[in-house]
């Protein structure tokens, strides 16, 4: 057992799969089948959800999301996360995020730290690989993970103090591309609600209703991105000029709203909606 030291961030998106990530997922789905194992994602060319600046390692095929179906299995996944940390050098794992905790080989202290990102990672265990591990063959990766992890006893791993356990989720975790048609209909709203659930701002029904709770999620999300500061605006569930100006500024920054042609005027019109829909289609896994 040894702890990985160092961290290499993502720079761009790649066009082909990395066999190491595929091998790790194959091992996990077989080993944790009885614990509701599911593939919550490998490749996705996008920024970190909730961030407008940081590239996701999913875009380089160097990250996997090990999904769980039942909240009652969080303790088993906490133990699994600790096994991965303790064997991270052998496995080439440079970062792990789960249940509001993070381990990173780039930190001076190689233990667990409280994770304050917008996505609490309570329904999946996020794992990031070094380039060496990502390029390892599928069969070699499966064999290595079996060798390092099967039958290991690592002790009791306690969840971060004060962390509530989620209830069993029956909600979708991803969505198909929405139509870029400038119509803010149920399909676009549902996709937005799913995205807001993923980043921890929305816990209501995915019903396509752009009402109070969905608007609150929008305002909280924009505040977290720095476009809806508490010094100027309140989170009131009412979508007005301030909310839409903040959204337009964000979409312009991301390159989806051309401010040479369209004003940041606080109006949720057709071009703003189309820009928002284009952004939504960069945040899903399909």
C-alpha positions as CSV (number, residue, x, y, z in Angstrom):
1,X,0.0,0.0,0.0
2,X,1.2,3.5,-0.8
3,X,-0.3,6.9,-1.3
4,X,-0.1,8.6,-4.7
5,X,1.9,11.9,-4.8
6,X,1.2,14.6,-7.4
7,X,-1.6,15.8,-9.6
8,X,-2.0,16.5,-13.3
9,X,-5.0,18.5,-14.3
10,X,-6.9,18.3,-17.6
11,X,-6.0,20.6,-20.5
12,X,-8.3,19.6,-23.3
13,X,-10.7,16.9,-24.6
14,X,-9.4,13.8,-26.3
15,X,-11.1,11.9,-29.1
16,X,-10.4,8.3,-28.1
17,X,-11.0,6.2,-25.0
18,X,-8.4,5.5,-22.3
19,X,-8.4,1.8,-21.6
20,X,-7.4,2.3,-18.0
21,X,-10.7,4.0,-17.1
22,X,-12.6,1.4,-19.0
23,X,-10.8,-1.4,-17.1
24,X,-11.4,0.2,-13.7
25,X,-15.1,0.6,-14.5
26,X,-15.4,-3.1,-15.6
27,X,-13.8,-4.2,-12.4
28,X,-16.1,-2.0,-10.3
29,X,-19.3,-3.2,-12.0
30,X,-18.4,-6.8,-11.3
31,X,-17.0,-6.4,-7.8
32,X,-19.8,-4.1,-6.4
33,X,-22.7,-5.6,-8.3
34,X,-24.5,-6.5,-5.0
35,X,-24.0,-2.9,-3.8
36,X,-26.0,-1.4,-6.7
37,X,-22.9,-0.7,-8.8
38,X,-23.7,1.4,-11.9
39,X,-21.7,3.3,-14.5
40,X,-22.4,7.0,-13.8
41,X,-20.0,8.2,-16.5
42,X,-16.5,8.1,-17.9
43,X,-16.1,10.4,-20.9
44,X,-17.7,13.9,-21.1
45,X,-16.1,16.8,-22.8
46,X,-17.0,19.7,-20.4
47,X,-15.9,21.8,-17.5
48,X,-16.3,20.7,-13.9
49,X,-20.0,21.0,-13.2
50,X,-20.8,24.3,-11.6
51,X,-17.5,25.8,-12.8
52,X,-16.9,28.1,-15.8
53,X,-13.1,27.7,-15.8
54,X,-11.9,24.2,-14.7
55,X,-11.6,21.5,-17.3
56,X,-13.0,18.1,-16.2
57,X,-10.7,15.0,-16.4
58,X,-13.7,13.3,-17.9
59,X,-12.8,15.1,-21.1
60,X,-9.5,13.2,-21.2
61,X,-10.9,9.8,-20.3
62,X,-9.0,10.1,-17.0
63,X,-12.0,10.1,-14.6
64,X,-14.7,7.6,-13.8
65,X,-17.9,8.0,-11.7
66,X,-18.7,4.8,-9.7
67,X,-22.4,5.1,-9.1
68,X,-24.5,3.7,-6.3
69,X,-28.2,3.1,-6.2
70,X,-29.0,3.0,-2.5
71,X,-28.1,5.5,0.2
72,X,-27.8,2.5,2.6
73,X,-24.6,1.5,0.8
74,X,-22.8,4.8,1.5
75,X,-20.7,3.1,4.3
76,X,-19.6,0.4,1.9
77,X,-18.6,3.0,-0.6
78,X,-16.8,5.0,2.1
79,X,-14.7,1.9,2.8
80,X,-14.1,1.4,-0.9
81,X,-12.9,5.0,-1.2
82,X,-10.4,4.5,1.6
83,X,-9.2,1.3,0.0
84,X,-8.6,3.3,-3.2
85,X,-6.7,6.0,-1.3
86,X,-4.5,3.6,0.6
87,X,-3.6,1.8,-2.7
88,X,-3.6,5.0,-4.9
89,X,0.1,4.8,-5.8
90,X,-0.2,1.3,-7.1
91,X,-3.5,2.0,-9.0
92,X,-2.4,5.4,-10.3
93,X,-5.3,7.3,-8.6
94,X,-4.5,11.0,-8.1
95,X,-7.9,12.2,-6.7
96,X,-11.0,10.7,-5.1
97,X,-14.2,12.6,-4.2
98,X,-17.1,11.0,-2.3
99,X,-19.7,12.1,0.2
100,X,-18.4,15.6,0.7
101,X,-14.8,14.4,1.2
102,X,-11.8,14.7,-1.2
103,X,-8.4,13.1,-1.4
104,X,-5.8,14.6,-3.8
105,X,-2.2,13.6,-4.4
106,X,-1.6,17.3,-5.0
107,X,-2.3,18.2,-1.4
108,X,0.5,18.3,1.2
109,X,-1.6,16.3,3.6
110,X,-2.6,13.1,1.8
111,X,-5.6,12.3,4.0
112,X,-9.2,13.2,3.6
113,X,-10.4,16.8,3.4
114,X,-13.8,18.3,3.5
115,X,-15.1,18.9,-0.1
116,X,-17.0,22.1,-0.6
117,X,-17.7,21.9,-4.4
118,X,-21.2,22.4,-5.7
119,X,-21.7,18.6,-6.4
120,X,-21.5,16.8,-3.0
121,X,-20.8,13.4,-4.7
122,X,-23.2,11.5,-2.5
123,X,-24.6,9.3,-5.3
124,X,-21.3,8.4,-7.0
125,X,-17.7,8.0,-6.2
126,X,-15.5,10.2,-8.5
127,X,-12.0,8.8,-9.3
128,X,-9.2,10.5,-11.3
129,X,-6.2,8.8,-12.9
130,X,-2.7,9.6,-13.7
131,X,-1.8,9.4,-17.4
132,X,0.1,6.2,-16.8
133,X,-2.9,4.5,-15.2
134,X,-5.3,5.9,-17.9
135,X,-3.2,4.3,-20.6
136,X,-2.9,0.9,-19.0
137,X,-4.8,-1.9,-20.9
138,X,-8.2,-3.0,-19.9
139,X,-7.2,-6.6,-18.9
140,X,-4.1,-5.3,-17.1
141,X,-6.2,-2.8,-15.2
142,X,-8.7,-5.4,-14.1
143,X,-6.0,-7.8,-13.0
144,X,-4.2,-5.0,-11.1
145,X,-7.3,-3.8,-9.3
146,X,-8.2,-7.4,-8.4
147,X,-4.7,-8.0,-7.0
148,X,-4.6,-4.8,-5.0
149,X,-8.2,-4.6,-3.7
150,X,-9.7,-8.1,-3.3
151,X,-9.9,-9.1,0.3
152,X,-8.1,-6.1,1.7
153,X,-9.1,-5.0,5.2
154,X,-8.4,-1.3,5.7
155,X,-10.4,-0.5,8.9
156,X,-13.5,1.4,9.6
157,X,-13.8,4.6,7.7
158,X,-16.1,7.2,9.2
159,X,-18.0,9.6,7.0
160,X,-17.3,13.3,7.5
161,X,-19.0,14.5,10.7
162,X,-22.3,16.1,10.2
163,X,-22.8,14.8,6.7
164,X,-26.4,13.8,6.1
165,X,-27.1,10.7,4.2
166,X,-29.4,11.1,1.1
167,X,-32.6,9.2,0.7
168,X,-32.9,6.6,-2.0
169,X,-33.1,8.5,-5.3
170,X,-35.6,7.7,-8.0
171,X,-34.7,10.7,-10.1
172,X,-32.8,10.8,-13.4
173,X,-29.1,11.7,-13.3
174,X,-28.6,12.7,-16.9
175,X,-30.5,13.9,-19.9
176,X,-30.4,13.8,-23.7
177,X,-29.6,16.8,-25.8
178,X,-32.3,19.4,-25.7
179,X,-33.6,21.1,-28.9
180,X,-31.8,24.4,-29.5
181,X,-35.0,26.2,-30.6
182,X,-35.3,29.1,-28.2
183,X,-38.4,27.7,-26.6
184,X,-38.1,27.2,-22.8
185,X,-40.5,24.2,-22.6
186,X,-40.8,21.3,-20.3
187,X,-37.9,19.4,-22.0
188,X,-35.4,22.2,-21.4
189,X,-36.7,22.8,-17.9
190,X,-36.4,19.1,-16.9
191,X,-32.8,19.0,-18.2
192,X,-32.0,22.1,-16.1
193,X,-33.6,20.5,-13.1
194,X,-31.6,17.4,-13.5
195,X,-28.4,19.4,-13.9
196,X,-29.3,21.4,-10.7
197,X,-29.8,18.1,-8.8
198,X,-26.4,17.0,-9.9
199,X,-24.7,20.1,-8.5
200,X,-26.7,20.1,-5.3
201,X,-29.1,23.1,-5.8
202,X,-32.4,21.3,-6.5
203,X,-34.0,18.4,-4.7
204,X,-37.6,18.6,-5.9
205,X,-39.5,16.7,-8.6
206,X,-38.1,16.7,-12.2
207,X,-41.4,17.9,-13.6
208,X,-40.5,20.6,-16.1
209,X,-42.1,23.4,-14.1
210,X,-40.1,26.6,-14.2
211,X,-41.5,27.7,-10.8
212,X,-40.3,28.9,-7.5
213,X,-37.9,26.1,-6.5
214,X,-36.4,25.8,-10.0
215,X,-35.7,29.5,-10.1
216,X,-34.2,29.4,-6.6
217,X,-31.9,26.7,-7.9
218,X,-31.0,29.0,-10.9
219,X,-30.2,31.9,-8.6
220,X,-28.1,29.8,-6.2
221,X,-26.2,28.3,-9.0
222,X,-25.5,31.7,-10.5
223,X,-24.4,33.0,-7.1
224,X,-22.0,30.1,-6.7
225,X,-20.5,31.1,-10.1
226,X,-20.1,34.7,-9.0
227,X,-22.7,36.2,-11.3
228,X,-25.4,36.8,-8.7
229,X,-23.7,38.2,-5.6
230,X,-25.4,38.4,-2.2
231,X,-24.2,42.0,-1.9
232,X,-26.6,43.0,-4.7
233,X,-29.3,40.4,-5.1
234,X,-31.6,38.2,-3.1
235,X,-32.5,34.6,-3.7
236,X,-36.3,35.0,-3.9
237,X,-37.5,32.5,-6.5
238,X,-38.6,35.3,-8.8
239,X,-36.9,35.4,-12.2
240,X,-36.5,39.0,-13.1
241,X,-34.0,41.3,-14.9
242,X,-31.2,40.7,-12.4
243,X,-31.4,36.9,-12.6
244,X,-31.5,36.9,-16.4
245,X,-28.7,39.5,-16.7
246,X,-26.6,37.2,-14.5
247,X,-27.5,34.2,-16.7
248,X,-26.7,36.2,-19.9
249,X,-23.3,37.2,-18.5
250,X,-22.5,33.6,-17.7
251,X,-23.6,32.4,-21.1
252,X,-21.6,35.1,-22.8
253,X,-18.5,34.2,-20.8
254,X,-18.9,30.6,-21.9
255,X,-19.2,31.6,-25.6
256,X,-22.8,30.6,-26.1
257,X,-24.3,34.2,-26.3
258,X,-22.8,36.5,-28.9
259,X,-22.8,39.9,-27.2
260,X,-21.8,41.6,-30.5
261,X,-25.2,40.7,-31.8
262,X,-27.3,40.4,-28.6
263,X,-27.5,42.7,-25.6
264,X,-27.2,41.7,-22.0
265,X,-30.6,43.2,-21.2
266,X,-32.1,41.0,-18.6
267,X,-34.7,39.6,-21.0
268,X,-35.2,35.8,-21.3
269,X,-35.9,35.9,-25.0
270,X,-35.3,33.5,-27.8
271,X,-31.6,34.0,-28.3
272,X,-30.9,33.8,-24.6
273,X,-32.9,30.6,-24.4
274,X,-31.0,29.2,-27.4
275,X,-27.7,30.1,-25.7
276,X,-28.8,28.4,-22.5
277,X,-29.9,25.3,-24.4
278,X,-26.5,25.1,-26.1
279,X,-24.8,25.3,-22.7
280,X,-27.1,22.5,-21.4
281,X,-26.0,20.3,-24.2
282,X,-22.4,20.6,-23.0
283,X,-23.2,19.4,-19.5
284,X,-24.9,16.1,-20.2
285,X,-23.4,12.7,-20.8
286,X,-25.4,11.9,-24.0
